[in-house]
Amino acid sequence: MSEISRRTMLKVIGALGPSTMLPAKAALAAGVSSDTAPPAYRFFNADEAAFIEAAVSRLIPAEEQWPGALEAGVPNFIDLQLAGAWGAGERLYRSGPWQHGTKTQGYQLPFTPAELFHKAIGAINKESAGAPFATMSSDQQDSFLENLQSGGKDLGGVPSEVFFEQLWELTLEGFFSDPVYGGNRDMVAWRMIGFPGAYASYYDLVDQHGIKIERPPTSLAEDASRHVHPNPNIPAYLPPLGK
């Protein structure tokens, strides 16, 4: 079998979702430039942040040519999502009863996303207090994440496979989303897969078919000088229903 590039692999797993296997090990990490320093965490405490940073580094690791999830700011994206309306479960049904559902019934736990991450990471850090996940070797970290993905482990009331699925989905979202949401720093993921981003108009190209678009990617958050400014209103909080 010919070697599959990470560029091709991420296109595939982005379409298939969290049921896919963990990515392969990466080569030496590559840095990225940025107009601003990464923002401080609003949701994660220091121990939680250490776990998240190490975990996303293994889920989408850096390689010689392209940065990985950590360098692309994915931990900051996850942090903002959990600190906002989505993390608070403001559109989730929260009145029970809570029963074990089937795989086709979707999320069935009583926890908001924020509660789920606090409980699961807290259980992981408590269990591995003598050897925190962030201090493990790459092989050990990969094995640990694979065990979470396999399921059957209780993380403070959260099934490990459910936590892994949430973590994997947020990692993909943070890596490929518009930089306005705090991830995909410098649009590195879009550059890697050749995605042009949020161009407002293709009027000059609408009648041309089968051509390759070779424009640099553009973000919803760019100014006239092409500097990206993440939305200061993220995390957002939804108003109470009826108001």
C-alpha positions in Angstrom: 0.0 0.0 0.0 1.4 3.4 -0.9 2.0 5.9 1.9 -1.0 8.1 2.7 -0.3 11.7 3.5 -1.7 13.5 6.5 -3.4 16.0 4.2 -5.3 13.1 2.5 -6.0 11.4 5.9 -7.5 14.6 7.5 -9.8 15.1 4.5 -11.1 11.6 5.0 -11.5 11.6 8.8 -13.1 15.1 8.6 -15.8 13.5 6.5 -16.2 10.2 8.5 -16.2 11.7 12.0 -15.1 10.3 15.3 -15.6 6.6 14.5 -12.2 6.6 12.7 -9.0 5.4 14.2 -6.4 7.6 15.8 -4.0 9.4 13.5 -0.5 8.0 13.1 2.5 9.3 15.0 4.0 12.5 13.7 7.5 13.8 13.0 9.2 16.8 14.6 6.7 19.6 15.5 6.7 22.7 13.3 5.8 26.2 14.7 3.4 28.7 13.2 3.5 32.5 13.2 0.7 34.5 14.7 -0.3 38.1 15.0 -1.2 37.7 18.7 -0.3 35.5 21.6 -2.7 32.7 22.5 -5.4 34.0 24.8 -5.6 32.9 28.4 -8.0 30.0 29.2 -11.4 31.0 30.4 -12.7 27.5 31.2 -9.8 25.1 31.8 -7.8 25.1 35.0 -4.0 24.4 34.7 -4.4 20.6 35.1 -7.2 20.4 32.6 -5.4 22.6 30.1 -2.3 20.4 30.4 -4.3 17.3 29.5 -6.2 19.0 26.6 -2.9 20.4 25.1 -1.3 17.0 25.3 -4.3 15.1 24.0 -5.0 17.2 20.9 -1.2 17.1 20.2 -1.7 13.3 19.7 -5.0 13.4 17.9 -3.7 15.8 15.2 0.0 15.8 15.7 2.5 18.2 14.1 4.7 17.1 11.4 7.7 18.5 9.6 5.7 20.5 7.0 2.5 21.3 8.9 1.6 22.3 12.5 -0.8 20.2 14.5 -3.8 20.9 16.6 -1.8 22.4 19.5 0.0 24.9 17.3 -3.2 25.7 15.5 -4.8 26.9 18.7 -7.3 24.0 19.1 -7.1 24.0 22.9 -8.3 27.7 22.9 -11.1 26.9 20.6 -12.3 24.1 22.9 -11.9 26.3 25.9 -14.1 29.0 24.4 -16.8 26.6 23.3 -17.0 25.1 26.8 -17.0 28.6 28.4 -19.9 29.7 26.3 -23.6 28.9 25.6 -22.8 25.5 24.1 -20.7 24.4 27.1 -23.5 25.5 29.4 -26.0 23.3 27.6 -28.4 26.2 27.0 -30.2 24.3 24.2 -30.1 20.9 25.8 -33.0 19.1 27.4 -32.1 19.0 31.1 -35.2 17.6 32.9 -34.7 13.8 32.6 -35.5 11.0 33.2 -32.0 9.9 32.3 -31.7 6.4 30.8 -29.0 4.5 28.9 -29.8 5.1 25.2 -28.9 3.2 22.1 -26.2 4.3 19.7 -28.8 5.7 17.3 -30.4 7.9 20.0 -27.5 10.3 20.4 -26.3 12.0 23.6 -28.2 10.7 26.6 -26.2 11.9 29.6 -27.5 14.5 32.2 -24.3 16.6 31.9 -23.7 19.8 30.0 -20.6 19.7 27.8 -18.8 21.8 30.4 -19.8 19.3 33.2 -18.8 16.4 31.0 -15.3 17.7 30.4 -14.8 18.8 34.1 -15.8 15.3 35.3 -14.0 13.3 32.8 -10.7 15.2 32.9 -10.9 15.4 36.7 -11.2 11.6 36.8 -8.4 11.1 34.4 -6.1 13.4 36.3 -7.0 11.9 39.7 -6.3 8.4 38.4 -3.0 9.3 36.8 -1.8 11.6 39.6 1.6 9.8 39.8 2.2 10.0 36.1 0.0 12.8 34.5 -1.0 12.2 30.9 1.0 15.3 29.8 4.2 13.7 31.1 3.7 10.3 29.4 5.7 9.3 26.3 4.0 9.6 22.9 3.4 5.9 22.7 1.9 5.8 26.2 -0.4 8.8 25.3 -1.6 7.1 22.1 -2.3 3.9 24.0 -4.2 5.8 26.7 -6.4 7.6 24.1 -7.0 4.3 22.2 -8.3 2.8 25.5 -10.6 5.8 26.0 -11.9 5.3 22.5 -12.5 1.6 23.0 -14.8 2.4 25.9 -15.9 0.5 29.0 -14.2 2.9 31.5 -16.1 5.2 33.9 -14.8 8.7 34.2 -16.7 10.3 37.0 -20.0 9.1 35.6 -19.0 9.8 32.0 -18.4 6.7 29.7 -14.9 7.0 28.3 -16.0 6.5 24.8 -18.5 9.4 25.1 -15.8 11.7 26.3 -13.4 10.6 23.6 -16.0 11.2 20.9 -16.7 14.7 22.3 -12.9 15.5 22.5 -12.3 14.2 19.0 -15.2 16.1 17.4 -14.1 19.4 19.1 -10.5 18.8 18.0 -11.6 18.4 14.4 -13.9 21.4 14.6 -11.2 23.6 16.2 -8.6 22.6 13.6 -10.8 23.2 10.5 -13.2 26.0 11.7 -12.8 29.7 10.8 -10.1 31.4 12.9 -12.8 33.8 14.2 -13.7 31.1 16.7 -10.2 30.8 18.2 -8.8 27.8 16.4 -7.2 27.1 13.0 -4.6 29.8 13.8 -3.1 31.4 10.7 -5.6 29.2 8.7 -3.0 26.4 8.7 -5.6 23.7 8.3 -7.1 25.5 5.3 -3.7 26.0 3.7 -2.9 22.3 4.2 -6.0 21.1 2.4 -6.3 23.9 -0.1 -9.5 25.4 1.2 -10.0 29.0 0.1 -12.1 30.0 3.1 -14.7 32.8 3.3 -14.4 34.7 0.0 -17.4 37.0 -0.3 -17.7 36.6 -4.1 -16.7 34.3 -6.9 -18.5 36.4 -9.5 -15.5 36.5 -11.8 -15.2 32.7 -11.8 -18.9 31.6 -11.8 -18.7 30.6 -15.5 -15.4 28.8 -15.3 -15.6 25.1 -14.5 -12.9 22.6 -13.5 -10.3 25.2 -12.7 -8.1 25.1 -9.6 -8.6 27.9 -7.1 -5.2 29.0 -6.0 -6.0 32.0 -3.8 -4.7 32.2 -0.2 -7.4 31.4 2.3 -9.4 34.2 3.9 -11.2 34.3 7.2 -14.4 35.9 8.3 -12.3 37.8 10.9 -9.8 39.4 8.6 -9.4 43.2 8.3 -8.2 45.1 5.2 -4.6 44.3 6.1 -5.4 40.5 6.2 -4.9 40.4 10.0 -7.2 37.9 11.7 -9.1 39.2 14.8 -11.0 36.5 16.8 -14.4 37.5 17.9 -14.2 39.2 21.3 -17.9 38.2 22.0 -17.0 34.5 22.1 -18.0 32.8 24.3 -21.5 33.8 23.7 -24.4 33.4 26.1 -27.9 32.9 24.8 -30.7 35.0 26.3 -33.4 33.2 28.3 -36.2 31.8 26.1 -39.1 34.2 25.8 -37.0 37.4 26.2 
